[in-house]
Amino acid sequence: MRVLGIDPGLVNMGWGVILVNGSRLTHVANGVCKSGKGDLAQRLLALHDQLVAVIAEFAPDACLLLTSPSPRDRTRARKPSVA
């Protein structure tokens, strides 16, 4: 199974792809989508377009999105959410 991991951000959005075969994990690729300058709509569109290209290139079977703790609970470590 090919898994895409996403570390979201409005300026830099990190991503990585791994191949999972049983208990074996193999790195496939990683990178950063950059939003550039402009208003929020333009920046979000730039991130969207780059992420669509990553998905088209690597065709993941699953996606994992890292989430940040809420501002009220900054003591918790970041945890992944499976989509």
FITORMAR-43577 format. One record per residue (C-alpha): x, y, z. Coordinates in steps of 0.5 Angstrom, whole numbers, padded with zeros to 4 digits, always signed. Layout:
BEGIN
XYZ/...
This chain:
BEGIN
+0000+0000+0000/+0003+0007-0002/+0001+0012+0004/+0002+0020+0003/+0003+0024+0009/+0001+0031+0009/+0004+0036+0014/-0001+0042+0013/+0001+0049+0013/-0001+0056+0009/+0006+0058+0007/+0009+0051+0007/+0006+0044+0007/+0010+0038+0007/+0009+0032+0004/+0012+0025+0004/+0010+0018+0001/+0012+0011+0004/+0011+0004+0001/+0008+0000+0007/+0009-0008+0006/+0007-0012+0012/+0012-0009+0017/+0017-0006+0012/+0016+0001+0011/+0020+0004+0005/+0021+0012+0003/+0019+0013-0004/+0019+0021-0004/+0018+0027+0000/+0018+0035-0001/+0014+0042+0000/+0009+0045-0003/+0010+0053-0002/+0004+0058-0003/+0008+0064-0005/+0005+0071-0004/-0002+0074-0005/-0008+0073-0002/-0011+0067+0002/-0015+0065-0004/-0009+0065-0009/-0004+0062-0004/-0009+0056-0002/-0010+0055-0010/-0003+0054-0011/-0002+0049-0005/-0008+0045-0008/-0005+0045-0015/+0002+0043-0012/-0002+0037-0008/-0006+0035-0014/+0000+0034-0018/+0004+0030-0012/-0003+0026-0012/-0003+0025-0019/+0005+0023-0019/+0005+0018-0014/-0002+0015-0014/-0003+0014-0006/-0008+0009-0003/-0009+0012+0003/-0007+0019+0006/-0005+0021+0013/-0006+0028+0015/-0002+0031+0021/-0006+0035+0026/-0004+0040+0031/-0006+0041+0038/-0012+0046+0040/-0009+0052+0042/-0013+0050+0049/-0008+0044+0049/-0001+0045+0047/+0002+0040+0052/-0001+0034+0047/+0004+0032+0042/+0002+0032+0035/-0002+0026+0033/-0004+0024+0026/-0011+0023+0023/-0012+0018+0018/-0017+0020+0012/
